[in-house]
């Protein structure tokens, strides 16, 4: 398995296409899906993660590790982690691909190695950006307190 630099993968995708690599990433989970950002620096591109397992039952431990590293909230939250997986580089991308969230870079996650600590603030180059480090409006209720996932989705929980 190749230890890889996120920016090197983005800048030379043909060298990594289909190969098992290890990447330090920020996994940003939204309602619409997840996006991977570089942990270390701004490369200008993101990757779309997928979990590569033969069955749903086989995926559960890997999903639990990834989501466990994100904390109690699973919407509009970022978590830093070291992942194993395969890059799937799509050289040609159509408008339909973009509309459905497919870009040039897909990362098939096959393993979770460890959680990494998110920085307290951006570095001198401004990375990672604030939106990856701060609580998000739609995960806070009107009093500024964190809400549950059901509340974020607009459901009221009866006492």
DOLUMTI-222387 format. One record per residue (C-alpha): residue number from 1; residue in three letters; x, y, z. Coordinates in steps of 0.1 Angstrom, whole numbers, always signed. Example, Ala and Ser with C-alpha at 12.3 -4.5 7.8 and 13.67 -1.06 7.14 Angstrom:
<nodes>
<node 1; Ala; <+123; -45; +78>>
<node 2; Ser; <+137; -11; +71>>
</nodes>
This chain:
<nodes>
<node 1; Unk; <+0; +0; +0>>
<node 2; Unk; <+13; +34; -10>>
<node 3; Unk; <+13; +63; +16>>
<node 4; Unk; <+1; +92; -6>>
<node 5; Unk; <-1; +129; -3>>
<node 6; Unk; <-36; +142; -11>>
<node 7; Unk; <-23; +170; -34>>
<node 8; Unk; <+0; +146; -52>>
<node 9; Unk; <-29; +123; -59>>
<node 10; Unk; <-50; +152; -72>>
<node 11; Unk; <-22; +165; -94>>
<node 12; Unk; <-11; +130; -107>>
<node 13; Unk; <-42; +109; -106>>
<node 14; Unk; <-31; +85; -134>>
<node 15; Unk; <-2; +74; -111>>
<node 16; Unk; <-27; +63; -84>>
<node 17; Unk; <-57; +52; -103>>
<node 18; Unk; <-69; +18; -90>>
<node 19; Unk; <-40; +15; -65>>
<node 20; Unk; <-44; +9; -28>>
<node 21; Unk; <-33; +41; -11>>
<node 22; Unk; <-34; +56; +24>>
<node 23; Unk; <-47; +92; +26>>
<node 24; Unk; <-50; +118; +54>>
<node 25; Unk; <-83; +135; +48>>
<node 26; Unk; <-111; +156; +63>>
<node 27; Unk; <-144; +138; +58>>
<node 28; Unk; <-172; +163; +56>>
<node 29; Unk; <-206; +148; +60>>
<node 30; Unk; <-237; +166; +47>>
<node 31; Unk; <-273; +155; +42>>
<node 32; Unk; <-266; +150; +4>>
<node 33; Unk; <-235; +129; +10>>
<node 34; Unk; <-199; +132; +19>>
<node 35; Unk; <-169; +150; +5>>
<node 36; Unk; <-132; +144; +12>>
<node 37; Unk; <-108; +174; +16>>
<node 38; Unk; <-71; +174; +21>>
<node 39; Unk; <-60; +173; +57>>
<node 40; Unk; <-28; +192; +51>>
<node 41; Unk; <-32; +218; +24>>
<node 42; Unk; <-56; +233; -2>>
<node 43; Unk; <-54; +213; -34>>
<node 44; Unk; <-84; +229; -50>>
<node 45; Unk; <-102; +196; -56>>
<node 46; Unk; <-123; +173; -35>>
<node 47; Unk; <-130; +136; -37>>
<node 48; Unk; <-162; +117; -33>>
<node 49; Unk; <-159; +87; -9>>
<node 50; Unk; <-177; +54; -12>>
<node 51; Unk; <-173; +24; +11>>
<node 52; Unk; <-161; -7; -7>>
<node 53; Unk; <-175; -39; +9>>
<node 54; Unk; <-189; -71; -5>>
<node 55; Unk; <-221; -70; +16>>
<node 56; Unk; <-240; -46; +38>>
<node 57; Unk; <-230; -65; +69>>
<node 58; Unk; <-194; -63; +60>>
<node 59; Unk; <-197; -25; +57>>
<node 60; Unk; <-211; -20; +92>>
<node 61; Unk; <-178; -21; +112>>
<node 62; Unk; <-161; +3; +87>>
<node 63; Unk; <-190; +27; +87>>
<node 64; Unk; <-192; +26; +125>>
<node 65; Unk; <-155; +36; +127>>
<node 66; Unk; <-159; +64; +102>>
<node 67; Unk; <-191; +78; +117>>
<node 68; Unk; <-178; +72; +152>>
<node 69; Unk; <-149; +96; +144>>
<node 70; Unk; <-173; +123; +134>>
<node 71; Unk; <-189; +124; +168>>
<node 72; Unk; <-226; +124; +178>>
<node 73; Unk; <-237; +146; +149>>
<node 74; Unk; <-238; +130; +114>>
<node 75; Unk; <-249; +161; +94>>
<node 76; Unk; <-228; +191; +85>>
<node 77; Unk; <-198; +178; +104>>
<node 78; Unk; <-161; +173; +96>>
<node 79; Unk; <-137; +148; +110>>
<node 80; Unk; <-101; +141; +102>>
<node 81; Unk; <-89; +106; +96>>
<node 82; Unk; <-64; +83; +80>>
<node 83; Unk; <-81; +61; +54>>
<node 84; Unk; <-71; +32; +31>>
<node 85; Unk; <-87; +30; -3>>
<node 86; Unk; <-85; +31; -40>>
<node 87; Unk; <-86; +61; -62>>
<node 88; Unk; <-110; +59; -92>>
<node 89; Unk; <-100; +86; -116>>
<node 90; Unk; <-127; +95; -141>>
<node 91; Unk; <-109; +114; -169>>
<node 92; Unk; <-141; +124; -187>>
<node 93; Unk; <-170; +138; -167>>
<node 94; Unk; <-203; +148; -182>>
<node 95; Unk; <-229; +174; -170>>
<node 96; Unk; <-251; +146; -158>>
<node 97; Unk; <-222; +132; -137>>
<node 98; Unk; <-217; +166; -120>>
<node 99; Unk; <-255; +170; -115>>
<node 100; Unk; <-254; +136; -96>>
<node 101; Unk; <-223; +146; -76>>
<node 102; Unk; <-198; +126; -96>>
<node 103; Unk; <-165; +144; -103>>
<node 104; Unk; <-131; +133; -115>>
<node 105; Unk; <-120; +118; -82>>
<node 106; Unk; <-138; +89; -64>>
<node 107; Unk; <-121; +73; -33>>
<node 108; Unk; <-133; +37; -25>>
<node 109; Unk; <-126; +34; +12>>
<node 110; Unk; <-116; -1; +22>>
<node 111; Unk; <-102; +6; +57>>
<node 112; Unk; <-101; +31; +86>>
<node 113; Unk; <-67; +34; +102>>
<node 114; Unk; <-71; +62; +128>>
<node 115; Unk; <-89; +94; +138>>
<node 116; Unk; <-68; +126; +135>>
<node 117; Unk; <-72; +158; +154>>
<node 118; Unk; <-88; +186; +135>>
<node 119; Unk; <-68; +218; +139>>
<node 120; Unk; <-82; +245; +162>>
<node 121; Unk; <-78; +271; +135>>
<node 122; Unk; <-66; +274; +99>>
<node 123; Unk; <-28; +275; +93>>
<node 124; Unk; <-8; +304; +78>>
<node 125; Unk; <-21; +294; +43>>
<node 126; Unk; <-57; +294; +55>>
<node 127; Unk; <-61; +257; +55>>
<node 128; Unk; <-84; +241; +65>>
<node 129; Unk; <-111; +267; +59>>
<node 130; Unk; <-133; +278; +88>>
<node 131; Unk; <-164; +260; +75>>
<node 132; Unk; <-147; +227; +81>>
<node 133; Unk; <-138; +236; +117>>
<node 134; Unk; <-169; +254; +131>>
<node 135; Unk; <-204; +243; +141>>
<node 136; Unk; <-229; +249; +113>>
<node 137; Unk; <-261; +269; +114>>
<node 138; Unk; <-284; +240; +105>>
<node 139; Unk; <-269; +218; +133>>
<node 140; Unk; <-277; +245; +159>>
<node 141; Unk; <-311; +254; +172>>
<node 142; Unk; <-322; +290; +177>>
<node 143; Unk; <-307; +292; +212>>
<node 144; Unk; <-273; +283; +197>>
<node 145; Unk; <-273; +248; +212>>
<node 146; Unk; <-266; +217; +192>>
<node 147; Unk; <-297; +199; +179>>
<node 148; Unk; <-302; +162; +173>>
<node 149; Unk; <-302; +149; +138>>
<node 150; Unk; <-340; +145; +139>>
<node 151; Unk; <-344; +182; +149>>
<node 152; Unk; <-320; +193; +121>>
<node 153; Unk; <-342; +174; +97>>
<node 154; Unk; <-373; +194; +110>>
<node 155; Unk; <-388; +166; +132>>
<node 156; Unk; <-400; +174; +166>>
<node 157; Unk; <-394; +149; +193>>
<node 158; Unk; <-423; +144; +218>>
<node 159; Unk; <-414; +143; +255>>
</nodes>
